């Protein structure tokens, strides 16, 4: 009973925080001029009935009464430690990614290191003592990370934007690439203005030979009771821009002109994925949200079937399912997204990659697809 009460407190705090639309007066010029911003908040491209306080009683009733199966693994999740020796041995002319857990990734590209939605805290929660707790530790500590060229943020939910990790990383990160409005949060946390680059949908920048484009998703934002949808949300297209430089291409024949990654962030399935594919695709690797879906929030998270379709829509070659395996954020069994997406990929001839936490993934070479989650609840 105590555990259910704690869960209820967290659910109430987090869901109310991300769904309440009481907005502050801090409206910077770029934000208010965004096509996505009106009446004090950001909006999706298509209107839908989002989660609201009127839906809370039914959702909370489910948390109390619904019988759940395999909420977390009974055995330790396999993990490969990331060492400085492993990082130093990686090729500089090819992109390599490491899954750190949930939707957090370490990327090496053009000899530089990048972090995607880095969450290192024990809980994805506004509280340090209650809330969704990690199933496993990160495969590398913040202290052991090399110098980071940049941190890429998709939106400000607690399982994607970690305040304590941001503060710990600030002294070893050159810049933070964030959605509109999130920069104000980082400033409040003590990050220097010179380190922050904010993006609206379809805006791009090139840093160290890599082009980053912030693209739409269908989601929402918020971290407390007074900031619902005050900051933008989105996905990222990450491409090696050196292929567009004719001089570099002539001087270095080893440059691969098709190195690209699409990171979906969080999203419900929507027509925007096809537009992303048309404007920014194809992609060698897609990192697609595949988890934390439910019938009570179908517009803001995808089922595995929709995740697979999103991968196809953006023109992905290989698919790496994310947003699973680290935190309990929905009603399904913790391994269900991985089981379902594996079967769907096999039936649709999609090249699926399911690395263990900490395993390097070279986006241009073949990769084993091991069902590492099997047997962990026996």
C-alpha positions, 0 to 999 in steps of 0.5 A: 500500500505504501508503494502504491501511495508513493507511486500516486504522489509521483504520478500526480506531481509529474502528470499535473506538472506537464499538463497544467497550462499556467504560464509565466510572463517570461516570453523572449522575442524568438519564442513569441515569434515562433510559428508554434507559439501563441497564447502563451504556449507552444502547440503541435501542428495538429490539435488533439485532446491532450491529457488534462486534469479531467483524465487524472482520476481514471489514470490514477484508478488504473495505477491503484487497481490494475494488475501489472506484470513484470514491471521491472527486471528480476535479474541484472540488465547486461551492461558493457562499461565504456572506457577511455580505451574503447573511446580512443579506439573508435574511428574518427571518420565514422559515426559511432553511438553508445546507448547509455540507457532509456533515451540517452546516447553518447555519439562520436562524430568527426573525432568529437563527442556529443551527448543526446538527452543525457540522464544520469540521475537515479530517478526520472522525477522531480524528487530524488527520493521517489519516482521511476527508478533506474533498472541499471546504472549508466555504462560510464560516469559523468566524471569519466566522460571525455570533453563533450563538444555539445549536448543535444536536448529534445524536450524538458521532461525529466526522463530527457533533461536531467538538472543534476547531470546538466550542472555536472556537465556544464564545465566539460561541455562546449555548448547545449543545443536545446528547443526554444524556451529550454535555454531559460531553464539552463540559465536558471540552473547556472549554465552560461549564456554563451553555451546555449543555442536555442532552436525552433523547428527546421532550424539548423547549425553546423558545428565541427563538420556536423549539421544539426537540424531540429525537426517537429514532433507531436508531444508536449513539455513541462517540469512543474505546475506552472510551465505546461508547454512553455518550451518547445519539443522536437527531434534531431537530424544529425548529418556529416556536413563534410560531404557537402564540401567539395574541397574536403571530399577531394582531399579526403576520399575516406569521407562517407557522404551518407553518414546520418542519424535521426533521433525522434525524441518523444512523439505520437505518430503524425504526418510530420515524419514523412515530411522529415523524410522528404526534407532531411532523409534518408538516414543511416540510423534512426533512434526511435522512441519505442516504449511508454505507450498506452491507450490513455495517451495515444497522441504523445507516444507511439506504439511499436507498430507506429514506431516502425512506421515512423522509421520507414517514413523518415527513410531509415536504413537501420532502426535502434528502438529507444525510450525503454529498458531503463525506467518504468513509465507506463503500464506495459511489461518493461520488455514488451516494447522490445519484444514487439518491435523485434517481431515487427521488424522481422515481419517487415524486413527492417534492419533492427539494432538492439545493443546492450547498454554501453555497446558501440554501434557503428552506423555503417557496419553490420550489427548483431541483434541480440535479444538481451532482455530474454530470461531476465524475468525468469 
